């Protein structure tokens, strides 16, 4: 009962008289499965769909009827006013990215100081293909790739390089098949005094171009080029590509290399050999 000096009882303005009876609306992320009521229509139902682009949600009532409303204020959740907002998207932990060779990328890793060991390949195109697919791996391992301009003078290059326990050499050779000139050179190196510090491996292709899967270029197979005709020139001719001079051949190679994005674009016969060389010189 009010005191004699308080004729009107407690002051109604002493508290926040503007607060709604059900409390102030709180922001709540919309989620499929919530049961809410839209206050202007008294439509009550379960959230069955949310459109992020349109900022709307769809409610389905107990009779299976559906109605779409804009996200925002004007909803009751368990009797409490809420402002339904866009769903919160849980951030997934970053997945490890992979290099073009398929190896797990090492985030933030810089290039290692170059090792004394080396990988030799026959030509510029071989070096460019290896760099494109295995470049990240080579920099992490500190391995440098050099091209020789052919395998005929391999013994002379090795004599100048002086391979040893800390100066290993891996050599990638084209057309390393039994009975070929390349196989005889490889056997001679293996029998030499530096043979235990040198690993010569090869692929069966006449040229490194053939290591690129032909379907990546929209062809069924690489053409057969008769003996006595330069393979690159003959290939360009049969594929209908310009082939008059070295500039045409260079443009053709740029086209081929441009179709290579990862190890998946290369024949497995090359993949294993390059991995073997990297392991040998970095071990």
Secondary structure, 3 states (H helix, E strand, C coil): CCCCCCCCCCCCCCCCCCCCCCCCCEEEECCCCCEEEECCCCEEEEEEEEECCCCEEEEECCCCCEEEEECEEEEEECCEEEEEECCCCCCCCCCCCECCCCCECCCCCCCCCCCCCEEEECCHHHHHHHHHHHHHHHHHHCCEEEECCCCCCHHHHHHHHCCECCECEEEEECCCCCCCHHHHHHHHHHHCCCHHHEEEEECCCCCHHHHECHHHHCCCCCCCCCCCCCHHHHHHHHCCCCCCCHHHHHHHHHHHHCCCCCHHHECHHHHHHHHHHHHHHHC
